[in-house]
Amino acid sequence: MASTAPQARSLYRNLLRYSNRFANYNFREYGKRRTRDAFRKNRDVQDPTAIQELIQKGQDELRMLKRQTVISQFYQLDRLVVEGQASGKQKGEHGDIVRQKDTGWD
C-alpha cells in the first residue's frame, strides 16, 4: 500500500489539474466535484487489488479528461458572471459590456 499512496495522490492532483483546464466553467466544476467525490467514496478501500483497479480506472479517466480539455479549448465562449470577470469592453453612457468576439452565430 505504501507504493500506491503516492500514486493515488499524483492521480488526484492530475485529475484536479486537468479538470481546471476546461474552458467552460460548468465542466471545470463538474470535473473537480466528481474527482473529489470519487476519492472520498473510495478512501477506506483496503484491498490491494481493488486499489489497483481504482487507480487504473482513474488513469483511464485522466486520459479521457486530457482529450476533452483539448477539445474544449476549441469552443471557448465568453466567461460567465460567476467566474468573476466580465468579458468584453465597456461602451456607452451606462458602462454596458459589449461582446468583443464574434461567435459565428450571425
PyMOL commands that set and color helices and strands:
alter all, ss='L'
color gray80, all
select helices_A, chain A and resi 4-19+25-41+48-73+81-83
alter helices_A, ss='H'
color red, helices_A
select strands_A, chain A and resi 89-91+96-98
alter strands_A, ss='S'
color yellow, strands_A
deselect
rebuild
show_as cartoon
